[in-house]
Amino acid sequence: MQDVYDKPWAKGDRFPIQHGGMVPWSLAEEAYKTYSRAYGSQQSLVRLAERAGFGGLEFLMLLDGKTEIPPATTGELGKLIARGIKKIVDAERAYRPANPASSSMPIGDS
């Protein structure tokens, strides 16, 4: 079994997204601001990482400052997803030059 301190999130580097993704820790901190305003800070960001992180859509919503899924019929859900993916791509571009060995995918299966 891998030591918990060998996990990327234990170093404040990467944050897990459920079902196989990882994002820069800085984005998780941004999403956690919305999470803690809505649900409290009983679970720290590290504890959430220990418990497999945020779900993919949950992460995108929190990153956008939202806690509820917008109706798909209005087109707002697609816009929310597009804004979130852009933030992830921008953060990954900033992260990777400093960490060339990183090969984690931002969301989804690698």
Sine and cosine of phi, psi and omega as CSV:
sin_phi,cos_phi,sin_psi,cos_psi,sin_omega,cos_omega
0.00,0.00,0.69,-0.72,-0.03,-1.00
-0.95,0.31,0.69,-0.73,0.06,-1.00
-0.90,0.44,0.68,-0.73,-0.05,-1.00
-0.84,0.54,-0.50,0.87,-0.02,-1.00
-0.98,0.19,-0.10,0.99,0.10,-0.99
-1.00,0.06,-0.14,0.99,0.01,-1.00
-0.95,0.33,0.60,-0.80,-0.01,-1.00
-0.84,0.54,-0.60,0.80,-0.03,-1.00
-0.94,0.33,-0.36,0.93,0.01,-1.00
-0.92,0.40,-0.37,0.93,0.01,-1.00
-0.99,-0.14,0.07,1.00,-0.04,-1.00
0.95,0.31,0.45,0.89,-0.12,-0.99
-0.98,-0.17,-0.82,0.57,-0.05,-1.00
-0.77,-0.64,0.46,-0.89,0.00,-1.00
-0.85,-0.53,0.71,-0.70,-0.04,-1.00
-0.97,0.24,0.60,-0.80,0.18,-0.98
-0.91,-0.40,0.76,-0.65,-0.09,-1.00
-0.79,0.61,0.60,-0.80,0.02,-1.00
0.97,0.23,0.45,0.89,0.25,-0.97
0.92,-0.38,-0.07,1.00,-0.03,-1.00
-1.00,-0.08,0.27,-0.96,0.09,-1.00
-0.63,-0.78,0.60,-0.80,0.06,-1.00
-0.76,-0.65,0.32,-0.95,0.08,-1.00
-0.85,0.52,0.63,-0.78,-0.04,-1.00
-0.83,0.56,-0.58,0.82,-0.03,-1.00
-0.86,0.51,-0.58,0.82,0.06,-1.00
-0.94,0.34,-0.61,0.79,0.04,-1.00
-0.90,0.45,-0.62,0.78,0.05,-1.00
-0.89,0.46,-0.64,0.77,0.04,-1.00
-0.89,0.45,-0.72,0.70,0.02,-1.00
-0.91,0.42,-0.59,0.81,-0.03,-1.00
-0.90,0.43,-0.48,0.88,0.06,-1.00
-0.86,0.52,-0.72,0.70,0.04,-1.00
-0.92,0.39,-0.70,0.71,0.00,-1.00
-0.84,0.55,-0.76,0.65,-0.08,-1.00
-0.94,0.33,-0.52,0.85,0.09,-1.00
-0.90,0.43,-0.63,0.78,-0.06,-1.00
-0.99,0.13,-0.62,0.79,-0.17,-0.99
-0.86,-0.50,-0.04,1.00,-0.03,-1.00
1.00,-0.01,0.11,-0.99,-0.06,-1.00
-0.92,-0.39,0.45,0.89,0.04,-1.00
-0.87,0.50,-0.59,0.81,0.09,-1.00
-0.98,-0.18,0.87,-0.49,0.04,-1.00
-0.95,0.30,0.20,-0.98,0.05,-1.00
-0.90,0.45,-0.60,0.80,0.06,-1.00
-0.89,0.45,-0.68,0.73,0.00,-1.00
-0.90,0.44,-0.64,0.77,0.07,-1.00
-0.88,0.48,-0.65,0.76,0.05,-1.00
-0.89,0.46,-0.66,0.76,0.03,-1.00
-0.88,0.47,-0.47,0.88,-0.04,-1.00
-0.99,-0.13,0.43,0.90,0.11,-0.99
1.00,0.05,0.13,0.99,0.11,-0.99
0.98,0.19,-0.28,-0.96,0.03,-1.00
-1.00,0.05,0.42,-0.91,0.20,-0.98
-0.93,0.36,0.35,-0.94,-0.06,-1.00
-0.86,0.51,-0.80,0.60,-0.01,-1.00
-0.93,0.36,-0.62,0.78,0.06,-1.00
-0.84,0.55,-0.71,0.70,0.00,-1.00
-0.87,0.48,-0.73,0.68,-0.01,-1.00
-0.88,0.48,-0.64,0.77,0.04,-1.00
-0.90,0.43,-0.75,0.66,-0.01,-1.00
-0.88,0.47,-0.63,0.77,0.02,-1.00
-0.89,0.47,-0.49,0.87,0.01,-1.00
-1.00,-0.01,0.06,1.00,0.02,-1.00
0.99,0.16,0.31,0.95,-0.05,-1.00
-0.90,-0.43,0.42,-0.91,0.06,-1.00
-0.84,-0.54,-0.02,1.00,0.04,-1.00
-0.78,-0.62,0.57,-0.82,0.00,-1.00
-0.95,0.31,0.82,-0.57,0.07,-1.00
-0.95,0.32,0.45,-0.89,0.00,-1.00
-0.89,0.46,0.72,-0.69,0.00,-1.00
-0.91,0.41,-0.45,0.89,-0.06,-1.00
-0.93,0.36,-0.34,0.94,-0.03,-1.00
-1.00,0.01,-0.18,0.98,-0.06,-1.00
1.00,0.07,-0.13,0.99,-0.03,-1.00
-0.93,0.38,-0.54,0.84,0.01,-1.00
-0.89,0.45,-0.72,0.69,0.03,-1.00
-0.88,0.48,-0.63,0.77,0.03,-1.00
-0.92,0.40,-0.66,0.76,0.04,-1.00
-0.87,0.49,-0.72,0.70,0.00,-1.00
-0.89,0.46,-0.70,0.72,0.00,-1.00
-0.89,0.46,-0.67,0.74,0.02,-1.00
-0.90,0.44,-0.67,0.74,-0.01,-1.00
-0.91,0.42,-0.69,0.72,0.01,-1.00
-0.90,0.44,-0.63,0.78,0.05,-1.00
-0.88,0.48,-0.69,0.73,0.04,-1.00
-0.88,0.48,-0.65,0.76,0.00,-1.00
-0.91,0.42,-0.73,0.68,-0.01,-1.00
-0.87,0.49,-0.71,0.70,0.01,-1.00
-0.88,0.47,-0.68,0.73,0.00,-1.00
-0.92,0.39,-0.63,0.78,0.03,-1.00
-0.90,0.43,-0.65,0.76,0.03,-1.00
-0.89,0.46,-0.63,0.78,0.03,-1.00
-0.95,0.31,-0.56,0.83,-0.06,-1.00
-0.97,0.25,-0.70,0.71,-0.16,-0.99
-0.90,0.45,-0.63,0.78,0.02,-1.00
-0.86,0.51,-0.54,0.84,0.01,-1.00
-0.99,0.14,-0.28,0.96,-0.07,-1.00
-0.69,-0.72,0.92,0.39,-0.13,-0.99
-0.89,0.46,-0.35,0.94,-0.01,-1.00
-0.98,0.20,-0.18,0.98,-0.03,-1.00
-0.92,0.39,0.73,-0.69,0.03,-1.00
-0.73,-0.68,0.27,0.96,-0.01,-1.00
-0.96,0.28,0.60,-0.80,0.10,-0.99
-1.00,0.08,0.57,-0.82,-0.06,-1.00
-0.91,0.41,-0.70,0.72,0.01,-1.00
-0.55,-0.83,0.62,-0.79,0.04,-1.00
0.99,-0.10,-0.13,-0.99,-0.03,-1.00
-0.97,0.24,0.57,-0.82,0.04,-1.00
-1.00,-0.06,0.00,0.00,0.00,0.00
